[in-house]
């Protein structure tokens, strides 16, 4: 794997993380899968390892200096995050990668619709429409995928005359 490309990708994710507070789930995981060929669990595990302090510490210090960090909240969320991340990591081996990918995509769709459809003050009123838009988009994507796959030529089924070479 090209170390320079990984470094440049890290810089890109770091800039987005510093600007918008995002990175791991929204940029790093899909980027590792799409650009570098990681599996879903490999990308998730690598993302979690990358985000171990002190990576986020420096950006968080700048936010703290400007009064944008609520320390008691950080402590409680971090404690919950530790417990939740441990539980989630233990569940990953028992979940098929396809199911993980679909769930991840649906979560990103829902989050995207929530941000696009809502104002900065009324998030609760957007939850149901965003959920319905996500379900509609997922159903449409499934329909399109089935139609696309139906039209693709299928490989021949093996029979007694088929030879396999390794």
C-alpha positions in Angstrom: 0.0 0.0 0.0 1.3 3.4 -0.9 2.3 5.2 2.3 2.2 8.6 0.7 -1.4 8.1 -0.4 -2.4 6.9 3.1 -0.7 10.0 4.6 -2.4 12.4 2.1 -5.7 10.7 2.8 -5.1 11.1 6.5 -4.4 14.8 6.0 -7.7 15.2 4.0 -9.7 13.4 6.8 -7.9 15.4 9.4 -8.8 18.7 7.7 -12.5 17.7 7.5 -12.4 16.5 11.1 -10.9 19.8 12.3 -13.4 21.8 10.2 -16.6 19.9 10.9 -16.0 17.5 13.7 -16.4 14.5 11.4 -14.0 11.9 10.2 -14.1 8.3 11.3 -17.6 7.1 10.3 -18.4 9.6 7.6 -15.1 9.9 5.7 -12.4 7.5 7.0 -14.4 4.2 6.9 -15.8 4.7 3.4 -12.5 6.0 2.1 -10.6 3.0 3.4 -13.1 0.7 1.7 -13.5 2.5 -1.6 -10.0 3.8 -2.1 -7.8 1.2 -0.4 -9.9 -2.0 -0.6 -10.5 -2.6 3.1 -13.4 -4.7 4.2 -16.1 -3.1 6.4 -14.7 -4.5 9.7 -11.1 -3.7 8.7 -12.1 -0.1 7.9 -14.0 0.3 11.2 -11.2 -1.2 13.3 -8.6 0.9 11.6 -10.7 4.0 12.0 -11.1 3.4 15.7 -7.3 2.8 16.1 -6.6 6.0 14.2 -8.9 8.0 16.5 -7.1 7.0 19.7 -5.6 10.0 21.4 -3.6 12.1 20.9 -5.0 12.5 17.3 -8.1 14.4 18.3 -6.5 16.0 21.3 -4.9 18.9 19.4 -8.1 19.8 17.5 -10.1 19.5 20.7 -7.7 21.9 22.5 -8.3 24.6 19.9 -12.1 24.1 20.2 -11.7 24.3 24.0 -9.7 27.5 23.8 -12.7 29.1 21.9 -15.2 27.8 24.5 -16.7 25.1 22.3 -16.1 22.1 24.5 -18.3 21.2 27.5 -16.0 19.1 29.7 -18.6 17.3 31.9 -20.4 16.2 28.7 -17.2 14.9 27.2 -16.5 12.7 30.2 -19.9 11.1 30.2 -20.0 10.6 26.5 -16.5 9.2 26.5 -17.4 6.7 29.2 -20.5 5.6 27.3 -18.5 5.5 24.1 -15.9 3.1 25.7 -18.6 0.7 26.8 -20.6 1.0 23.5 -17.5 0.6 21.3 -16.5 -2.5 23.2 -20.0 -4.0 22.8 -20.1 -3.1 19.1 -16.6 -4.5 18.4 -17.6 -7.8 20.0 -20.7 -8.0 17.8 -18.9 -7.3 14.5 -17.7 -10.9 13.9 -21.3 -12.2 14.2 -22.7 -9.8 11.6 -22.3 -10.4 7.9 -20.3 -7.7 6.1 -23.1 -7.0 3.7 -25.5 -6.2 6.6 -22.9 -3.9 8.2 -22.5 -2.1 4.9 -26.2 -1.7 4.4 -26.8 -0.5 8.0 -23.9 2.0 7.7 -25.3 3.4 4.4 -28.8 3.7 5.8 -27.4 5.6 8.9 -25.5 8.0 6.6 -28.6 8.5 4.5 -30.7 9.3 7.5 -28.2 11.7 8.9 -27.9 13.4 5.5 -31.6 13.8 5.2 -31.8 15.1 8.7 -29.2 17.8 8.0 -30.6 18.7 4.6 -34.3 18.9 5.6 -34.0 20.5 9.0 -33.3 23.9 10.3 -30.8 24.5 13.0 -33.5 24.9 15.6 -36.1 22.2 14.9 -34.4 18.8 14.7 -37.3 16.8 16.3 -39.7 17.8 13.6 -37.4 16.5 10.9 -36.8 13.0 12.4 -39.9 11.3 10.8 -39.6 12.9 7.3 -35.9 12.1 7.3 -36.7 8.5 8.3 -39.3 8.2 5.6 -37.0 9.7 3.0 -34.3 7.2 4.0 -36.7 4.3 3.7 -37.9 5.5 0.3 -34.4 5.9 -0.9 -33.3 2.5 0.3 -36.3 0.9 -1.3 -35.6 2.6 -4.6 -32.0 1.6 -4.4 -32.9 -2.0 -3.8 -35.4 -1.9 -6.7 -32.8 -0.4 -9.1 -30.1 -2.9 -8.0 -32.4 -5.9 -8.5 -33.4 -4.6 -12.0 -29.8 -3.9 -12.9 -28.6 -7.3 -11.7 -31.5 -9.0 -13.5 -30.3 -7.7 -16.8 -26.7 -8.7 -16.3 -25.6 -11.9 -18.0 -25.1 -14.7 -15.5 -22.0 -16.9 -15.6 -22.6 -20.4 -16.9 -23.5 -23.0 -14.3 -20.8 -25.6 -13.7 -21.5 -29.1 -15.1 -19.5 -32.2 -15.7 -17.7 -30.7 -18.7 -16.4 -27.7 -16.7 -12.7 -27.7 -15.8 -11.3 -25.7 -13.0 -7.7 -24.6 -12.8 -6.0 -23.1 -9.8 
